């Protein structure tokens, strides 16, 4: 039986998908200033609660934001570790310098 592993590529797809939406990028920009209550995000983005909940779920599932409940309110903040992970993924995608300029087909 084959063991399924969560590959680096699958993780990159998850993170980049979460970062590929304008509303989610706006949420991230608001959270860069610190933790925010969901009601503040709704007001700032002038977004319907259901629409914002969807985008927050995508960000949370990707590990980009985390939440904290306080009574009936939910507060969100960015997860610095996720941004370090994105940075490492992008770094790993940079082209490597070739040792030789000769083509393998020359």
C-alpha positions as CSV (number, residue, x, y, z in Angstrom):
1,X,0.0,0.0,0.0
2,X,1.4,3.4,-1.0
3,X,1.9,6.0,1.6
4,X,0.6,9.4,0.6
5,X,2.8,12.4,1.6
6,X,2.1,16.0,1.5
7,X,4.6,17.3,-1.1
8,X,6.3,20.6,-1.3
9,X,4.5,21.2,-4.6
10,X,1.1,20.5,-3.0
11,X,1.9,22.9,-0.2
12,X,3.0,25.6,-2.7
13,X,-0.3,25.2,-4.6
14,X,-2.2,25.6,-1.3
15,X,-0.4,28.7,-0.3
16,X,-0.3,30.4,-3.7
17,X,-4.0,29.7,-4.2
18,X,-4.8,31.3,-0.9
19,X,-2.7,34.3,-1.9
20,X,-4.2,34.6,-5.4
21,X,-7.4,36.5,-4.6
22,X,-7.8,40.3,-4.3
23,X,-10.1,40.0,-1.2
24,X,-7.7,37.7,0.6
25,X,-4.8,40.0,-0.2
26,X,-6.8,42.9,1.3
27,X,-7.5,40.9,4.4
28,X,-3.8,40.2,4.7
29,X,-3.0,43.9,4.3
30,X,-5.5,44.8,7.1
31,X,-4.0,42.1,9.4
32,X,-0.5,43.3,8.8
33,X,-1.4,46.1,11.3
34,X,-2.2,43.5,14.0
35,X,-5.1,41.3,15.2
36,X,-8.6,42.4,14.0
37,X,-12.1,41.3,15.0
38,X,-14.1,39.8,12.1
39,X,-16.5,42.7,12.5
40,X,-13.7,45.2,11.8
41,X,-12.7,43.2,8.7
42,X,-16.3,43.2,7.5
43,X,-16.6,46.9,7.9
44,X,-13.2,47.8,6.4
45,X,-13.8,45.6,3.4
46,X,-17.5,46.5,3.0
47,X,-18.0,42.8,2.5
48,X,-20.9,40.5,3.2
49,X,-20.2,38.3,6.2
50,X,-20.7,35.1,4.2
51,X,-18.2,36.2,1.5
52,X,-15.6,37.2,4.1
53,X,-16.1,34.0,6.0
54,X,-15.3,32.0,2.8
55,X,-12.0,34.0,2.3
56,X,-11.0,33.8,5.9
57,X,-11.5,30.0,5.8
58,X,-9.3,29.7,2.7
59,X,-6.6,31.7,4.5
60,X,-7.0,29.8,7.8
61,X,-6.9,26.4,6.0
62,X,-3.7,27.4,4.3
63,X,-2.2,28.4,7.7
64,X,-1.8,32.1,6.7
65,X,-4.1,33.3,9.4
66,X,-5.1,32.0,12.8
67,X,-8.2,32.8,14.9
68,X,-9.0,33.4,18.5
69,X,-12.6,33.3,19.9
70,X,-13.6,35.9,22.5
71,X,-17.2,35.4,23.5
72,X,-19.2,35.6,20.3
73,X,-16.5,37.4,18.4
74,X,-13.6,35.9,16.4
75,X,-10.3,37.7,16.1
76,X,-7.8,37.0,13.3
77,X,-4.1,37.5,13.0
78,X,-1.4,36.6,10.5
79,X,0.8,33.6,11.1
80,X,4.4,34.7,10.5
81,X,5.5,31.1,10.0
82,X,3.3,30.9,6.8
83,X,5.1,33.9,5.3
84,X,8.5,32.4,6.1
85,X,7.3,29.2,4.4
86,X,6.2,31.2,1.3
87,X,9.6,33.0,1.3
88,X,11.4,29.6,1.4
89,X,9.2,28.2,-1.4
90,X,9.9,31.2,-3.6
91,X,13.6,31.0,-2.8
92,X,13.6,27.4,-3.9
93,X,12.0,28.3,-7.2
94,X,14.8,30.7,-8.2
95,X,16.8,29.6,-11.2
96,X,20.2,28.1,-10.3
97,X,23.3,29.3,-12.0
98,X,24.7,26.8,-14.5
99,X,28.3,25.6,-13.9
100,X,28.8,25.4,-17.7
101,X,27.2,27.5,-20.4
102,X,27.4,24.5,-22.8
103,X,24.1,22.9,-23.8
104,X,23.7,19.3,-23.1
105,X,22.8,18.9,-26.8
106,X,25.9,20.6,-28.2
